[in-house]
Amino acid sequence: MLKRAVLLLVLIFFCYVLNAFLNPYPKKIVPLGFRPQYGFSYSFEQARWYGYDGRAAFTKLLDEAKFDWVRLPFFWNEMSDEEGNLKVDDLDFAVSEAKKRNVKVIIALGAKVPFYPEFHLPSSESSKLHFGDNINVDSAISFDLLTIDGKVVSHFSKYDNVFYWQIENEPFLPNVNKYRIDKSLIAREIKIVRDYDPKKRPVILTSDGPTVFNSRWKDLFPLLNRGDAFGTNAYFKTQGTYLASFSKFNISWPKGFYWPVQSWYLLSPNFDGIDHYAKKRGVDFWVMEMQAEPYIRTLDDAGRNQFTFSANDIVNADNFLKNSRISNVGFWGANFWIYREKLGDNSWMSAVKDIVN
C-alpha cells in the first residue's frame, strides 16, 4: 500500500513537472480589444556591443514600432566623469527624439539599473564595496550615489515627456557580486528624486518576478505614494550562467535547456494577485520586462539559427499577460531585435510590430 502511494506521488510530481515544460505559456483568455501601453528598454552601450549605430537604430525603431514609452538607464560609470559631471549626450538625444514622436520616457537611475552587469559603478565606487554587501544609506558609496541621483534628476526634469523615474532595478535580487540595495537607501533616493524634480513626477520601484516563496516585493510598497508604480518582470523560458553554484565549483547551464517560469500551478507569479495588492494601495502595477529575446551572453549566441525562445514566443508572452489586463507592459530585447534585423532575420522585429502597431 505504501509503495503504491509513493509511486502515485512520484507519478503526480512527474506529470506536474512535465506539464510545466510542455506548456511554458498556460492557456489564457485573451480579451478582445484590450491593448496595454507598450514600452521597451534601450541601451546605447548594448548597441555598441552589437556593433551598430545606436542613435540611428533608436530613431528607426521609434518610427516603425508605435511604442508608448521607452525606458533609458543612466549608467553611472559611463555617463559621468571623475568630477561627477554628466556625460549624457546619447540620453539627451533619445529623450528629444522620443518627444518628437510623442513617446514618453522613464529614466532609470541608481546603483543598480537595467542591463548587464546591472551595477554600473565607477571603479572608484566599486572599490569601496565588498562581496555580498547590503548597500544601505550608510554605505561608503551612498553619498556619491545620492549626489549623482540629484544631478540626473535636475538635468532630465527639463523634459516634459519624462513621466516616471525608476529608482534602482530589482534591488533585492543580488548580482554576480551578491550586492543588494537596502530599503534605507531606496527611501533616501526617493526623497532626493522628489526634492530635485520640480514637477514631482511619480516613481517606479521594481522586483524580480514574485513567486509563492518570495514575498519580499511587498517591502517596497511602504516606500511608494499613491500614483507611483510597482513593476516586475515576466520571463517564460529562463536560463542562467550556472545550473548550480557551490563555493568551490560551478555546474554550467546546459545548452538548449530552459526553465519554465509561468507554468508551475500555484507556485508561479500571480500577476492578478499582485495587481490587486497594488490597486488596494493606490499604486499602478506594471510589467517592466516581458521576455522578448532569448538569453544572450556572447555575439555568437546572438548569431545562432536556433533559440530556446523564438520570435513567436513574444506573441505567446503578450497573450499571456493580456489576460491580466496589466496597464503597462515593457518589452525586453530591443537591442537584440535590431541586431537580428542587421543579420537579415526580420522575424523578431515583425513580431513586435504586429503586437505594438
ABEGO torsion letter per residue (X at the ends): XAAAAAAAAAAAAAAAAAAAAABABBBBBBBBGBBBBBBBBBBAAAAAAAGBBAAAAAAAAAAABBBABBBBBBBAAAABBAAGBBBAAAAAAAAAAAAAAGBBBBBBBEABBBEOAGBBBBAAAAAABBBGBBBBAABAAAAAAAAAAAAAAAAAAABAABABBBBEBGAABBBAAGBBBBAAAAAAAAAAAAAABAAGBBBBBBBBBBBAABAAAAAAAAABBBGBBBBBBBBABBBBABABBBAABBBBBBBGBBBBAAABBGABBBAAAAAAAAAAAGBBBBBABBBABBBBABAAAAABABBABBAAAAAAAAAAAAAAGBABBBBBGAAAAAAAAAAGBAAAAAAAAAAAX
